[in-house]
Amino acid sequence: MAKRIPWVMVALTYLAFVCWAYVRSAVGQIAPRSEDTALEKIDVRVDEVRILFHAADSHGLTVTDLKPEELELFDEEKGPGRILAIQPLAPQPLSLGFLIDVSESMASYAVRKRLLASLLAQELLTRHDDSAMVISFGKLSQVIQPWSNQQKIVLAAFEQVIGSGRNVATEGTAIYDALFNTCHHEFGEQGTASKQHVLLLFSDGEDTASRVSLRDAVDACQAVHTVVYAVGYKPASGAISTGPIVLKELTEGTGGHVIQADEPEIERKNDVQRLIEDLRHEYELFYYPKDLKHDGKFHRIVLLGPNRVSSIDAQSGYYAPER
């Protein structure tokens, strides 16, 4: 037995050496990856929130020289957070979604819808890297024209949807479903880094058939930084309608506003001009919330400006990042 001990010792020593070499090699391979991962986490500022907004004076003119110290941002009941920086958003190509209600209640507005949609397309779809799509909806949504940068093609799609009075939906109106699906699928697939997302909704705001809620629709658009503007229509005299309230909530929740299609022409043109100015003169704001919890929940905000600013259009809140 004594003669075998040295061989056992040799074997154990060899085995220990192999294990040590393996561990050292493994540590040498893993360590750089851990450092890389740490650097990636440092680059991502998860405690900063990004908000897009535009500001106007009492005459409706865009205010372009705001400074961080002139603004206050209140995050729910937590009080003001610390605004880190604001800067004018550099001109970006537009992704324009034209979402057109073809339900029975909208049939009588066909001519005005086509004229306003055509005007907006001609004013906004001007750069080679701009793009637009056209979707009609009643109870269900239908992509009439996929993304295109050609004005003529987009204008032809309007004629197809609302030019002749065809394609009238008779089974109900699902506005929230149409918004949710468009933001989640069409804008979500485009990403948010290099394009400005704008959804133009042509509707009276009367939803009768959606499966998702108004809050779900706004949330889906906020998640992909899509601003909703509505071309609305006032209810008939004496009629009771929740439509105007719905359109106001949809647009203000994402930083847009309502254009009344049945206003006098001069006022309607002013509304269209304001929309164009809004899109071309947006601010980008970064701030650090006073008490940010990484819970993935929605947090409402109120952004206030100085006396020289009459109105600020900003999204109504943000989703806190999750760890």
Buried (B, 14 or more C-beta within 10 A) or exposed (E): EEEEEEEEEEEEEEEEEEEEEEEEEEEEEEEEEEEEEEEEEEEEEEEBBEBBBBBBBEEEEBBEEBEBEBBBBBBBEEEBBEBEEBEBBEEBEBBBBBBBBBBEBBBEBBEBBBBBBBEBBEEBBEEEEBBBBBBBBBBBBBBBBEBBBEBEEBBBBBEBBBBEEEBBBEEBBBBBBBBBBBBBEBBBEBEBEEBBBBBBBBBBBBBEBBEBEBEBBBBBBBBBBBBBBBBBBBBEEEEEBEBBEBBBBBBBBBBBBBBBBEBEEEEBEBBBEBBEBBBBBBBBBBBEBBEBEEEEEBBEBBBEBEEEBBBBBBBBBBBBBEE
